């Protein structure tokens, strides 16, 4: 099946479809990154990559709920040099567009990571900067919580990385619109809205929190209406392309994000339930545009805003 009516681009990266597999989901199996083995997928995000290896969090890391999942992985990875030596070559050989998910650590360490990736610029499509990480240069709060620290983080990344730069925002920001504007001003090429929500679980048998760190990232169908609201707000405020992320499970979810103004969507939790989710979403989107004689999916971007009289 051809998806030409669904094609597009994000920050200069060409996508066959608007469906991107989110970071932390897809294993580094070369066969799983081959274009022919990923029907409906427009691009993939790697797992988190940091300057030095990270062991991740102790204890239980994943907990299923009735409406999603909690994860406390802790950005476990083997560091950028190991990624470049052992993962990047097989990813590149697969022929799929991809974004390297970079952990925003200290400015110095993050720039070292990006400098290393920049040395492989010819085979690296783009970077997704995760600013939900603690600012170890400052007060320890996540970089993306305030416009000021967001600007600082994105400006530093922009200085080190010359290619397409997506910035993944945190829904914990008190004013995500101000944060989005700061990322745009600092040089981001696109925004991913948004990362996981903070949640928690209690083991009623042990009478204690499930996770060693108490709180964990919550994702899945329950957060979709919240993520859609953030996409609507951010698309209203910036001129950058926006990738809608959070609870996208069906083609109707993906279409809702696009109607709100998103250029593409990321899917994560739904992949653990149905590996065929990208294909199902694209089949639904294609049928929708064909049934309505719409020339291209991009013609629907922001349509809900136009119907409301905002655009």
CORHUBEL-V289294 format. One record per residue. N is the residue number from 1. NEAR is the number of other C-alpha atoms within 10 Angstrom. Layout:
# CORHUBEL-V289294
n=[N | N]
near=[NEAR | NEAR]
This chain:
# CORHUBEL-V289294
n=[1 | 2 | 3 | 4 | 5 | 6 | 7 | 8 | 9 | 10 | 11 | 12 | 13 | 14 | 15 | 16 | 17 | 18 | 19 | 20 | 21 | 22 | 23 | 24 | 25 | 26 | 27 | 28 | 29 | 30 | 31 | 32 | 33 | 34 | 35 | 36 | 37 | 38 | 39 | 40 | 41 | 42 | 43 | 44 | 45 | 46 | 47 | 48 | 49 | 50 | 51 | 52 | 53 | 54 | 55 | 56 | 57 | 58 | 59 | 60 | 61 | 62 | 63 | 64 | 65 | 66 | 67 | 68 | 69 | 70 | 71 | 72 | 73 | 74 | 75 | 76 | 77 | 78 | 79 | 80 | 81 | 82 | 83 | 84 | 85 | 86 | 87 | 88 | 89 | 90 | 91 | 92 | 93 | 94 | 95 | 96 | 97 | 98 | 99 | 100 | 101 | 102 | 103 | 104 | 105 | 106 | 107 | 108 | 109 | 110 | 111 | 112 | 113 | 114 | 115 | 116 | 117 | 118 | 119 | 120 | 121 | 122 | 123 | 124 | 125 | 126 | 127 | 128 | 129 | 130 | 131 | 132 | 133 | 134 | 135 | 136 | 137 | 138 | 139 | 140 | 141 | 142 | 143 | 144 | 145 | 146 | 147 | 148 | 149 | 150 | 151 | 152 | 153 | 154 | 155 | 156 | 157 | 158 | 159 | 160 | 161 | 162 | 163 | 164 | 165 | 166 | 167 | 168 | 169 | 170 | 171 | 172 | 173 | 174 | 175 | 176 | 177 | 178 | 179 | 180 | 181 | 182 | 183 | 184 | 185 | 186 | 187 | 188 | 189 | 190 | 191 | 192 | 193 | 194 | 195 | 196 | 197 | 198 | 199 | 200 | 201 | 202 | 203 | 204 | 205 | 206 | 207 | 208 | 209 | 210 | 211 | 212 | 213 | 214 | 215 | 216 | 217 | 218 | 219 | 220 | 221 | 222 | 223 | 224 | 225 | 226 | 227 | 228 | 229 | 230 | 231 | 232 | 233 | 234 | 235 | 236 | 237 | 238 | 239 | 240 | 241 | 242 | 243 | 244 | 245 | 246 | 247 | 248 | 249 | 250 | 251 | 252 | 253 | 254 | 255 | 256 | 257 | 258 | 259 | 260 | 261 | 262 | 263 | 264 | 265 | 266 | 267 | 268 | 269 | 270 | 271 | 272 | 273 | 274 | 275 | 276 | 277 | 278 | 279 | 280 | 281 | 282 | 283 | 284 | 285 | 286 | 287 | 288 | 289 | 290 | 291 | 292 | 293 | 294 | 295 | 296 | 297 | 298 | 299 | 300 | 301 | 302 | 303 | 304 | 305 | 306 | 307 | 308 | 309 | 310 | 311]
near=[7 | 12 | 16 | 13 | 17 | 23 | 18 | 19 | 15 | 22 | 17 | 14 | 16 | 15 | 21 | 19 | 27 | 30 | 28 | 25 | 24 | 24 | 22 | 16 | 17 | 17 | 12 | 15 | 11 | 15 | 15 | 14 | 23 | 16 | 17 | 13 | 11 | 18 | 17 | 25 | 26 | 29 | 26 | 24 | 22 | 24 | 22 | 24 | 28 | 25 | 24 | 16 | 16 | 15 | 12 | 13 | 15 | 12 | 12 | 13 | 17 | 16 | 16 | 13 | 12 | 8 | 12 | 16 | 19 | 24 | 20 | 23 | 18 | 16 | 19 | 17 | 19 | 16 | 16 | 23 | 17 | 15 | 20 | 15 | 10 | 12 | 16 | 20 | 14 | 17 | 23 | 17 | 14 | 16 | 13 | 20 | 23 | 24 | 25 | 24 | 24 | 28 | 22 | 31 | 23 | 18 | 18 | 13 | 15 | 23 | 22 | 18 | 25 | 27 | 17 | 17 | 25 | 19 | 11 | 13 | 15 | 9 | 16 | 20 | 20 | 25 | 24 | 25 | 28 | 26 | 24 | 25 | 20 | 18 | 21 | 14 | 12 | 11 | 9 | 10 | 15 | 22 | 30 | 33 | 24 | 19 | 21 | 14 | 20 | 27 | 23 | 17 | 26 | 28 | 20 | 19 | 28 | 19 | 13 | 18 | 21 | 14 | 19 | 19 | 25 | 28 | 31 | 25 | 26 | 24 | 21 | 17 | 18 | 13 | 12 | 23 | 19 | 19 | 23 | 31 | 19 | 23 | 30 | 21 | 13 | 19 | 18 | 25 | 20 | 25 | 28 | 26 | 29 | 25 | 23 | 23 | 19 | 15 | 14 | 19 | 16 | 12 | 10 | 9 | 6 | 8 | 8 | 12 | 14 | 20 | 22 | 14 | 15 | 13 | 17 | 24 | 16 | 26 | 27 | 22 | 18 | 16 | 18 | 19 | 16 | 14 | 23 | 26 | 13 | 21 | 28 | 23 | 16 | 25 | 24 | 16 | 13 | 19 | 12 | 21 | 21 | 29 | 27 | 34 | 31 | 32 | 27 | 31 | 23 | 19 | 20 | 14 | 20 | 28 | 23 | 22 | 29 | 28 | 22 | 26 | 28 | 30 | 26 | 28 | 25 | 28 | 25 | 22 | 23 | 21 | 16 | 11 | 10 | 11 | 11 | 15 | 23 | 27 | 18 | 17 | 23 | 24 | 17 | 17 | 23 | 20 | 11 | 16 | 17 | 14 | 9 | 8 | 9 | 14 | 12 | 16 | 23 | 20 | 12 | 20 | 20 | 22 | 18 | 18 | 16 | 14 | 10 | 8 | 8 | 10 | 10]
